[in-house]
Amino acid sequence: MTIWKKPAALIGALALCLSGLGLAVAQEGKQPAAVDSARMAAQDKDGNDWLHDGRTYSAQRYSPLTQIDASNVSRLGIAWYDELDTFRGVEATPIYADGVLYNILPWNIAVAYDARTGKRLWTYDPKVPREYGRYTCCEPVARGLAMWNGKIIIATLDGRLIGLDARTGAPLWSTQTVPKDMPYTITGAPRVFDGKVVVGNAGGDLGIRGFVSAYDADTGKKLWKFFLTPGDPAKGADGEASDPVMEMIRKTWSGDYWKLGGGANPWDSISYDPKLKLVYVGTGNGSPLSWYHRSAGRGDNLFVCSIVALHAETGKYAWHYQMVPEEDWDYTCTSSIVSADLKIKGRMRQVIMQAPKNGFFYVIDRKTGQFISAEKIAPVNWATSIDPKTGRPNINPAVHYDQDPVLVMPGPGGAHNWFPMGYSPRTKLAYLPLYESGMVYALDRNFVPKPFRSNAGWGGYTGEALKKRIELMKEVAAMDKAFLLAWDPATQKPAWKIPLPRHGNGGVMITASDLVFEGTTKQTLSAFDARTGKTLWDYPIQSAPVGGVITYMLDGVQYIAVNAGWGGGAAQVERGQGIEMPRASARLVVFKLGGTVQLPALKPEEKAPEPPPLTASEATITRGAQLYAQTCQVCHGDQVIGGVKDLRKMTRETHGKFNDIVLKGIYADKGMASFADLLKPDEVDAIHGYIIARSNEDWGRSRESTGDGPH
């Protein structure tokens, strides 16, 4: 049997063991997921497994396997696949060891598979409260999981770190890593470095203080914690590893910065050097997003949009490098942090590399934090260049916006976002999905921060400012382009660049046969020649894989595995533009040479139901539009276009339940929690009126007309 579908009964508070994980690993005489420091070190040469999010501690996503190469990659076919029963984004990089593949789905549901056949061995649902979906900027995703010493370790959206028995999926320990009374979430993969689980958190947009923390992988016991922005000075020291440098950090902030947390949440990339015993933490945007509202428009705001190196044993500060001082544009430095040894100007250097949102590719000494080089990989106007001596950007003062709208490049989606980057020690090139973009910004001087909501401080467009924004957004739309980029980090020059249809192309994986694998927005998994960029294989899989691709060797057969589950922030952009492609629900798809399994045909898209007649006044609709933008837009799309659930497609029955859905949470089990703590009944009525107005517009009917249907 090669195709597996999940019975609903498998999802439970405890893992359910089917035929037993022992069946998959007993033949090899190994404890499942028997990972330790020695086995991780062997990964540099042993390509049979994929034990870590980035395969090795270097996070290069490079495999020494060569069975699949340019001469036979066209023979790749599906070995097996698993229906994941969700239309939400599936962003995880799976991991593999000892005949078992482990995966994690939205809401942190973990699954173990027999990697030969795709048979589910166990499923564990941590029962994340669905109201936490409100706190995620880009769906309740999970980008990966970890393994250590017979355990699979997951981090949940509500901030728990859980160690599971790799053989049965039964929980062994659980630790709460974030305060429960604040809108923290975890969407990034936990990383295990020599027995320590290091995990970050998300939520900087909502007014919280970022930190990173470490736990014992065998017990879940807290080892250390490092805050990345300063807290309320009146409360004194935190009693954490960050205390000795907090005064240095505080000097770079102004105003009442602590009231909305400061941000700098490390929501994705965390890396490690096992010889230097340093943990590298990529940090996120500030909170609020506007520098003016966050820090009175003064100071660099450490450690927003930085890489911070910490001593793994203690969590103590080692060094930092800030990519974006004065961060004002929702730039994050949470993209992949990749280690390599490069020959630069005749000298071997131990480096880390990162291509964050801001449009530059950085090479930094990983021992000292010394800036080595940075060059633009996409159109950039927020900074003219990076000072080669200090490593500080020469910021363009014109893009520190006020109420007059300005076009800034890249936009907040970034030149490169979280989609995993890779590096090949054979070609000496880095490979990453690239996005050319812009955004129009203007300061809202009437901005009033609200807890548990996105606090940008942008907007307030009226009159001439609104007209100017509309014109500038036309320029933004014209510059929108996507590519797969091969970049030489030693010379800081492109090797090649292949155009792709649109933003949201997935993470890369490179093999020693000089192949680059990437999920694309063509809804394919594709293979490219690592030296030339030539497309060698393009397999349609009915959804765009956004997460990382992996490869493993089992019984002498090389497999390629990827989650095909279109979603997350890139999908929200596409849905908001009304250009989303028809797609299948998410699947885990596994390939091998000569695979013959076929995917079922896509179901035809359903016609939108007729909306209710429009009865709300213009004033109510205008008010509803403002409330929708503040409260609903993140999940349901700009101007009610697309989103996780397209509200223009509600049935009459659902419209009738609208207030109960929003205020009573009757759809909480579907991820739509109650908003009674944020909205009053009359505000919900106004939002509903706006949604009905938008539905009628797109149905082809105004208040005065009675159109026959969509046009």
C-alpha positions in Angstrom: 0.0 0.0 0.0 1.5 3.3 -1.0 -1.2 5.9 -0.5 -2.3 6.7 3.1 -5.2 8.7 4.2 -5.7 9.8 7.8 -8.8 8.5 9.7 -10.1 11.3 11.9 -9.9 9.0 14.9 -6.1 9.0 14.8 -6.0 12.5 16.0 -6.0 12.4 19.8 -4.5 13.9 22.9 -2.1 11.0 23.1 -0.3 9.3 20.3 -1.8 6.1 18.8 0.6 3.4 17.9 -0.6 1.4 14.9 1.5 -1.6 13.8 4.2 -0.2 16.0 7.2 1.9 15.2 9.3 -1.1 16.2 8.4 -2.8 12.9 10.1 -0.2 10.9 13.3 -0.1 12.9 13.6 -3.6 14.4 15.0 -4.9 11.1 18.0 -2.5 11.6 18.4 -3.3 15.3 18.4 0.4 16.3 16.5 2.5 18.8 14.5 5.0 16.6 15.9 8.5 16.4 19.1 7.5 18.3 20.7 10.8 17.6 23.7 12.1 19.6 26.6 14.5 19.0 28.7 11.8 17.3 26.0 10.9 14.9 25.3 14.5 14.1 29.0 15.0 13.4 29.0 12.1 11.0 26.3 13.8 8.9 28.9 15.8 7.1 29.9 12.6 5.1 26.9 10.3 5.8 23.9 11.2 3.6 21.6 8.4 4.6 19.7 10.4 7.1 18.2 13.9 7.6 18.5 14.3 11.3 18.2 18.1 11.7 16.1 20.9 10.2 19.1 21.9 8.0 20.4 18.3 7.8 23.7 19.3 9.6 24.5 21.9 12.2 25.8 24.0 9.3 22.2 24.3 8.0 23.6 24.0 4.4 20.7 21.7 3.3 23.3 19.9 1.3 23.3 16.1 0.9 26.3 14.0 -0.2 23.9 11.5 -2.0 24.4 11.0 -5.7 22.1 8.2 -6.8 19.7 10.7 -8.4 21.7 12.9 -10.9 21.2 14.8 -14.1 21.2 11.7 -16.2 18.2 10.1 -14.4 16.4 12.8 -12.5 13.7 12.8 -15.3 12.8 9.2 -14.1 11.7 10.5 -10.6 8.1 9.5 -9.8 6.0 9.3 -6.7 6.8 6.5 -4.4 4.0 7.3 -1.9 2.1 10.2 -0.6 0.0 11.1 2.5 -3.2 13.2 2.5 -2.8 15.8 5.2 -6.5 16.9 5.2 -5.9 20.6 5.4 -5.9 23.6 3.1 -3.7 25.5 5.5 -0.1 26.1 4.8 2.3 23.2 5.6 5.7 24.8 6.0 7.7 22.1 7.8 10.9 20.5 6.7 10.5 16.8 7.6 13.3 14.8 9.3 14.3 11.2 8.8 16.3 8.5 10.7 16.3 4.7 10.9 13.6 3.9 8.4 11.1 6.5 9.8 10.1 9.9 8.5 8.7 12.4 10.9 6.5 15.4 9.9 4.6 18.2 11.6 1.4 19.8 10.4 -0.6 22.9 11.2 -1.6 23.1 14.9 1.6 21.1 15.6 0.1 17.6 14.9 3.2 15.3 14.6 3.2 12.2 12.4 5.6 9.3 12.1 5.7 7.2 8.8 7.3 4.0 7.6 9.6 5.8 5.2 9.5 2.8 2.7 5.7 2.7 2.3 4.2 5.8 3.8 2.2 3.9 6.4 1.4 6.0 9.4 3.0 4.6 12.6 1.7 7.1 15.0 0.0 10.5 15.2 0.2 12.9 18.1 -2.1 16.0 18.5 -1.0 18.4 21.3 -4.5 19.9 21.3 -3.4 23.5 20.7 -6.2 25.9 21.7 -7.6 27.1 18.4 -7.8 30.7 19.6 -4.0 30.9 19.1 -4.7 31.1 15.4 -5.6 34.8 16.1 -2.0 35.5 17.2 -0.3 34.1 14.1 0.6 36.6 11.3 0.5 33.9 8.7 -1.5 30.8 9.7 -1.0 28.3 12.5 2.1 26.8 10.8 5.0 24.8 12.1 8.3 24.8 10.2 9.8 21.7 11.6 10.7 19.4 14.5 13.8 17.9 16.1 15.1 14.6 17.3 17.5 13.6 20.0 18.3 10.4 22.0 15.2 8.5 21.0 12.9 11.5 21.2 11.0 13.7 18.7 10.7 17.2 20.0 8.0 19.6 18.9 7.3 23.3 19.7 3.6 24.2 19.8 1.8 27.4 18.7 0.8 28.0 22.4 4.4 28.0 23.5 5.0 24.4 24.8 8.1 22.4 24.1 7.2 18.6 24.1 9.4 15.6 24.0 7.8 12.5 22.4 8.9 8.9 22.5 10.1 8.3 18.9 8.9 4.7 19.0 5.3 5.4 20.1 4.7 9.1 19.9 3.7 9.2 23.6 4.7 12.4 25.4 7.6 12.1 27.8 7.9 15.7 29.0 6.3 19.1 28.4 7.6 22.6 29.2 5.8 26.0 28.8 8.4 28.3 27.3 6.4 31.6 27.0 4.0 33.5 29.2 0.4 32.4 28.8 -1.1 35.9 29.3 0.7 37.4 26.2 0.2 36.7 22.5 3.4 34.7 22.0 3.4 31.9 19.5 6.0 29.5 18.2 6.1 28.7 14.4 9.8 28.0 13.9 11.4 24.6 14.3 13.0 23.8 17.6 16.7 23.0 17.2 18.7 20.5 19.2 22.4 21.4 19.5 24.4 18.8 21.4 21.6 17.9 23.8 20.1 21.4 24.2 16.8 22.4 22.6 17.0 26.0 21.6 13.7 27.7 20.6 12.5 31.2 19.8 9.1 32.7 19.5 6.9 34.9 17.3 4.4 37.7 17.9 6.4 40.9 17.7 3.7 42.5 15.6 1.3 42.1 18.6 3.4 44.0 21.2 5.6 41.5 23.0 9.3 41.2 24.0 11.4 38.7 22.1 13.7 36.2 23.7 15.4 32.9 23.0 15.7 30.0 25.5 17.3 26.6 25.9 16.2 23.4 27.5 17.6 20.0 28.3 16.6 17.7 25.4 16.2 14.7 27.8 14.1 16.4 30.5 12.7 19.7 29.2 14.4 21.5 32.1 15.2 25.2 31.4 18.9 25.9 31.0 19.0 29.6 30.0 17.0 32.5 28.6 18.2 35.6 26.7 16.0 38.7 26.1 16.5 40.5 22.8 15.0 43.9 23.7 15.1 45.8 27.0 12.2 45.6 29.5 10.7 48.1 31.8 13.6 49.8 33.5 11.5 50.3 36.7 11.4 46.6 37.2 15.1 46.1 37.3 17.1 43.1 36.1 15.4 40.0 34.6 17.6 37.5 36.3 18.5 35.9 32.9 21.5 35.4 30.8 20.9 38.7 29.0 21.3 40.8 32.1 25.0 41.8 31.6 24.4 43.4 28.2 20.9 44.9 28.9 22.3 48.3 29.7 24.1 48.4 26.4 20.9 47.4 24.6 18.8 50.0 26.6 21.0 52.9 25.4 19.9 52.3 21.8 16.2 52.9 22.6 14.1 56.0 23.4 10.7 56.8 24.8 8.4 54.3 26.5 9.6 51.5 24.3 8.9 48.7 26.8 5.1 49.3 26.7 4.7 47.4 23.5 7.5 44.9 24.0 10.0 46.1 21.4 9.7 42.9 19.3 12.9 41.3 17.9 11.3 37.9 18.2 13.5 35.1 16.9 10.6 33.4 15.0 12.6 31.1 12.7 16.3 30.7 12.0 18.6 29.6 14.8 22.0 28.0 14.0 25.0 26.5 15.7 28.8 25.9 15.5 29.7 22.7 17.5 33.4 23.6 17.6 32.9 27.3 18.7 30.0 26.3 20.9 28.1 29.3 19.7 24.4 29.6 18.9 23.4 32.1 16.2 20.0 33.7 16.7 18.3 35.7 13.9 15.9 38.3 15.2 12.7 39.8 13.9 11.1 43.2 13.4 10.4 45.9 16.0 7.1 46.4 17.8 5.4 48.6 16.8 6.6 48.3 13.3 7.0 52.0 12.9 10.3 53.3 14.4 8.6 56.6 15.3 6.0 55.0 17.4 8.3 52.3 18.8 11.3 54.5 19.9 10.3 58.1 19.2 12.3 57.8 15.9 15.6 57.6 17.8 18.2 54.9 18.3 19.4 51.7 16.6 17.0 49.6 18.7 19.2 46.6 19.6 18.7 43.6 18.9 15.9 44.3 16.3 16.8 42.7 12.9 20.2 41.3 14.0 22.2 38.1 14.4 23.1 37.6 18.0 25.7 35.0 18.9 25.4 33.3 22.4 27.5 30.8 24.3 25.6 27.5 24.1 26.4 26.4 27.6 25.3 29.5 29.4 23.3 31.7 27.0 25.8 34.5 27.6 26.3 37.2 25.0 29.3 36.6 22.6 28.7 39.2 19.8 26.0 40.7 17.6 25.7 42.2 14.1 22.7 44.4 13.3 21.6 44.4 9.7 18.9 47.0 10.0 19.4 49.7 12.7 16.5 52.1 13.0 14.3 49.3 11.5 11.1 50.9 10.1 9.8 48.6 7.4 9.0 45.2 8.9 12.3 43.8 7.9 13.3 40.7 9.8 16.6 38.9 10.0 15.1 35.5 10.7 16.0 33.9 7.3 18.3 30.9 7.1 21.7 31.3 8.9 24.1 29.1 7.0 27.7 28.2 8.1 30.6 27.5 5.6 34.3 27.9 5.2 35.0 30.2 2.3 38.2 31.4 0.6 37.8 35.1 0.4 40.6 37.2 -1.2 43.0 34.4 -0.7 42.2 33.8 2.9 40.1 31.0 4.4 37.3 32.4 6.6 34.9 30.7 8.9 31.6 32.5 8.1 27.9 32.6 8.5 25.8 33.8 5.6 22.3 35.3 5.6 20.0 36.9 3.0 17.3 38.6 5.1 14.3 40.5 4.0 16.3 43.8 3.4 17.7 42.8 0.0 21.4 42.3 0.9 23.4 39.1 1.1 25.7 39.1 4.2 28.9 37.3 5.0 30.1 37.5 8.6 32.9 35.9 10.6 31.1 33.4 12.7 33.7 33.4 15.5 33.9 37.2 16.1 30.9 38.7 14.3 33.2 40.8 12.2 31.5 42.1 9.1 33.2 40.8 5.9 30.9 41.8 3.1 27.3 42.5 1.9 25.9 43.3 -1.5 22.4 43.8 -3.0 20.6 40.8 -4.4 17.4 42.7 -5.3 16.3 46.3 -5.9 16.9 48.2 -2.7 16.4 51.9 -1.8 16.1 51.8 2.0 19.9 51.9 2.1 22.4 53.0 -0.6 25.1 50.6 0.5 26.8 48.9 3.5 29.9 50.7 4.8 32.8 48.2 4.1 34.7 49.1 7.3 31.9 49.3 9.9 29.3 47.1 8.3 26.7 49.8 9.0 24.1 50.5 6.3 24.0 53.9 4.7 20.3 54.5 5.3 18.4 56.6 2.8 16.8 59.4 4.9 13.9 59.7 2.4 12.5 56.3 3.4 12.0 57.2 7.0 8.5 58.0 6.1 6.1 60.6 7.6 2.5 61.2 6.5 3.5 61.6 2.8 3.6 58.1 1.2 6.9 56.8 0.0 7.8 53.7 -2.0 10.4 51.5 -0.2 12.2 48.5 -1.7 12.1 45.7 -0.7 8.6 45.5 0.7 7.8 43.7 4.0 7.6 40.4 2.2 11.3 40.8 1.7 13.8 40.0 -1.0 14.2 36.7 0.8 11.9 35.6 3.6 11.9 32.4 5.7 11.9 30.0 2.8 15.1 28.0 3.5 18.4 28.9 1.7 21.1 26.3 1.0 24.7 26.1 0.1 26.8 23.6 -1.9 30.5 23.1 -0.8 31.0 21.6 -4.3 29.8 24.6 -6.4 30.7 27.1 -3.6 27.3 28.8 -4.3 24.3 29.7 -2.1 20.8 29.0 -3.5 17.7 30.8 -2.4 14.2 31.9 -3.6 14.4 35.6 -4.4 11.5 38.2 -4.5 11.7 41.6 -6.1 9.2 43.8 -4.3 8.3 47.2 -2.8 5.8 48.7 -0.4 4.2 52.1 0.1 4.6 53.4 3.6 3.2 56.5 5.4 3.1 57.3 9.1 -0.2 57.3 11.0 0.3 60.1 13.6 -3.1 59.2 15.1 -2.1 55.7 15.7 -3.2 54.3 19.1 -1.7 50.9 20.0 -4.1 48.2 21.0 -3.0 45.0 22.8 -3.3 41.7 21.0 -3.6 43.4 17.6 -1.1 44.1 14.9 0.5 47.4 15.7 2.1 48.9 12.7 1.7 52.6 13.1 1.4 52.9 9.3 -1.5 54.1 7.3 -4.0 56.9 8.0 -4.2 57.6 4.2 -6.7 60.4 3.3 -7.1 63.0 0.5 -3.9 63.6 -1.5 -1.9 61.1 0.5 -4.4 58.3 -0.5 -4.2 59.3 -4.2 -0.4 59.3 -4.1 -0.4 55.9 -2.4 -2.7 54.4 -5.1 -0.3 55.7 -7.9 2.8 54.4 -6.1 1.1 51.0 -5.6 0.9 50.7 -9.3 4.7 50.9 -9.4 4.8 48.3 -6.7 2.7 45.9 -8.7 4.8 46.4 -11.8 8.1 45.5 -10.0 6.8 42.2 -8.6 9.1 39.4 -9.8 10.3 36.1 -8.4 13.4 33.9 -9.1 15.6 31.1 -8.0 19.0 32.7 -7.4 22.5 31.1 -7.3 24.9 33.5 -5.5 28.6 33.4 -5.0 29.2 34.5 -1.4 32.9 34.8 -1.8 32.7 37.4 -4.6 29.2 38.7 -3.8 28.1 38.2 -7.3 25.2 36.2 -9.0 26.1 33.0 -10.7 22.7 32.6 -12.3 19.1 33.6 -11.8 16.0 31.7 -13.1 12.6 33.5 -13.2 9.6 31.8 -11.5 6.0 32.8 -11.7 5.3 34.5 -8.4 6.3 35.0 -4.8 6.2 32.0 -2.5 8.7 29.6 -4.0 9.9 27.1 -1.5 13.1 26.2 0.3 16.0 24.5 -1.5 17.9 21.3 -1.1 21.2 20.5 -2.9 22.9 17.2 -3.6 26.4 16.2 -4.4 25.2 15.3 -7.9 24.9 19.1 -8.4 21.1 19.2 -8.4 19.1 21.9 -6.7 15.5 20.8 -5.7 12.9 23.5 -5.0 9.1 23.6 -4.7 7.7 26.3 -7.0 4.6 28.4 -7.4 4.1 26.6 -10.7 2.8 23.9 -8.3 5.7 21.7 -9.1 8.7 20.1 -7.4 11.6 21.0 -9.7 15.2 20.0 -10.1 17.8 22.5 -11.5 21.4 22.1 -12.6 23.3 23.6 -9.7 26.0 25.0 -12.0 23.9 26.5 -14.8 20.3 26.8 -13.5 18.9 24.7 -16.3 15.6 23.1 -15.4 16.1 19.3 -15.5 12.8 18.0 -14.0 9.4 19.7 -13.3 6.8 17.5 -11.6 3.3 18.9 -11.1 1.9 18.1 -7.6 -1.2 20.3 -7.5 0.0 22.7 -4.8 3.0 24.9 -4.3 5.5 23.3 -1.8 6.7 26.2 0.4 8.8 24.3 3.0 12.2 22.6 2.8 12.9 19.6 0.6 14.8 16.6 2.1 16.5 13.5 0.8 17.4 10.2 2.4 18.7 6.7 1.5 16.9 3.5 2.6 17.5 0.0 1.3 19.8 1.3 -1.3 17.2 3.7 -2.7 17.4 7.5 -2.6 14.1 9.3 -1.8 13.1 12.9 -2.1 10.4 14.2 0.3 8.5 17.5 0.5 5.3 18.9 2.0 3.1 20.3 -0.8 0.8 22.7 1.2 0.4 26.2 -0.2 -0.1 28.7 2.5 1.4 31.2 4.9 2.3 34.8 4.2 3.1 34.4 0.5 -0.3 32.7 0.0 -2.0 35.6 1.7 -0.5 38.0 -0.7 -1.6 35.9 -3.7 -5.1 35.5 -2.2 -5.3 39.2 -1.4 -4.6 39.9 -5.1 -7.3 37.5 -6.2 -4.9 35.4 -8.3 -4.8 32.2 -6.2 -4.5 29.1 -8.4 -6.8 26.1 -7.8 -5.0 23.6 -5.6 -5.4 20.3 -3.8 -5.4 20.0 -0.1 -1.9 19.5 1.5 0.1 16.3 1.0 3.4 14.9 2.0 4.9 13.6 -1.3 7.8 11.2 -1.5 9.7 10.5 -4.8 12.1 7.8 -6.0 13.5 6.8 -9.4 10.8 4.8 -11.2 8.0 5.7 -8.8 4.6 5.0 -10.4 2.0 6.3 -7.9 -0.4 8.9 -9.4 -2.1 11.8 -7.7 -5.9 12.0 -8.0 -7.4 14.7 -10.3 -8.2 18.1 -8.8 -11.8 18.7 -7.9 -13.5 21.5 -9.8 -13.7 24.8 -7.9 -17.1 25.6 -6.4 -19.0 28.7 -7.5 -19.4 31.4 -4.9 -22.9 31.4 -3.3 -25.1 34.4 -3.8 -24.5 36.9 -0.9 -27.3 38.5 1.1 -28.6 41.9 -0.1 -26.7 45.0 1.0 -28.6 47.0 3.7 -25.9 48.7 5.7 -25.4 52.4 5.4 -22.3 53.9 3.8 -21.1 55.1 7.2 -21.5 51.6 8.7 -19.6 50.1 5.7 -16.8 52.6 6.1 -16.5 51.9 9.8 -16.6 48.2 9.1 -13.8 48.5 6.6 -11.6 50.1 9.2 -12.4 47.5 11.9 -11.9 44.7 9.4 -8.4 46.0 8.5 -7.4 46.2 12.2 -8.8 42.8 13.2 -9.6 40.5 10.3 -7.4 41.3 7.4 -4.4 39.2 8.5 -6.3 36.0 8.1 -9.0 36.9 5.7 -7.2 39.0 3.1 -7.0 42.6 2.1 -10.5 43.9 1.0 -11.9 40.5 1.9 -10.1 38.8 -1.0 -9.1 35.2 -0.3 -7.4 34.6 3.0 -7.5 31.4 5.0 -11.2 31.4 4.5 -12.7 33.6 1.7 -15.5 35.4 3.5 -17.1 36.4 0.2 -18.0 32.8 -0.2 -20.0 32.4 3.0 -23.4 30.7 2.6 -26.6 32.4 3.7 -26.6 30.0 6.6 -23.1 31.1 7.7 -24.1 34.8 7.3 -26.9 34.0 9.7 -24.4 32.8 12.3 -21.9 35.6 11.8 -22.2 37.3 15.2 -22.1 33.9 17.0 -19.0 32.9 15.1 -17.2 36.1 15.9 -18.4 36.8 19.5 -19.3 33.3 20.8 -16.6 31.3 19.1 -18.9 28.6 17.8 -16.2 27.8 15.1 -13.3 27.7 17.6 -12.6 24.1 16.6 -11.9 25.3 13.1 -9.4 28.0 14.3 -11.9 30.9 14.5 -11.9 31.8 18.1 -14.1 34.3 19.8 -13.2 38.0 19.4 -15.5 39.2 22.2 -12.5 40.5 24.0 -11.7 42.9 21.1 -15.0 43.7 19.4 -18.4 44.9 20.5 -21.6 43.7 18.9 -22.2 46.9 16.9 -18.6 46.6 15.7 -19.2 43.1 14.5 -22.3 44.3 12.7 -20.3 47.0 10.9 -17.7 44.4 9.9 -20.4 42.1 8.6 -21.9 45.0 6.6 -18.6 45.6 5.0 -18.1 42.0 4.1 -21.6 41.8 2.6 -20.8 45.0 0.6 -17.6 43.5 -0.7 -19.3 40.2 -1.6 -22.0 42.0 -3.6 -19.3 44.0 -5.4 -17.5 40.9 -6.6 -20.8 39.1 -7.3 -21.5 41.9 -9.7 -24.2 43.7 -7.9 -24.3 47.2 -6.4 -26.9 48.6 -3.9 -28.9 49.8 -6.8 -28.6 46.9 -9.2 -29.7 43.3 -9.2 -27.0 41.5 -11.2 -27.4 37.9 -12.2 -24.0 36.7 -10.8 -20.3 37.1 -10.8 -18.5 38.7 -13.7 
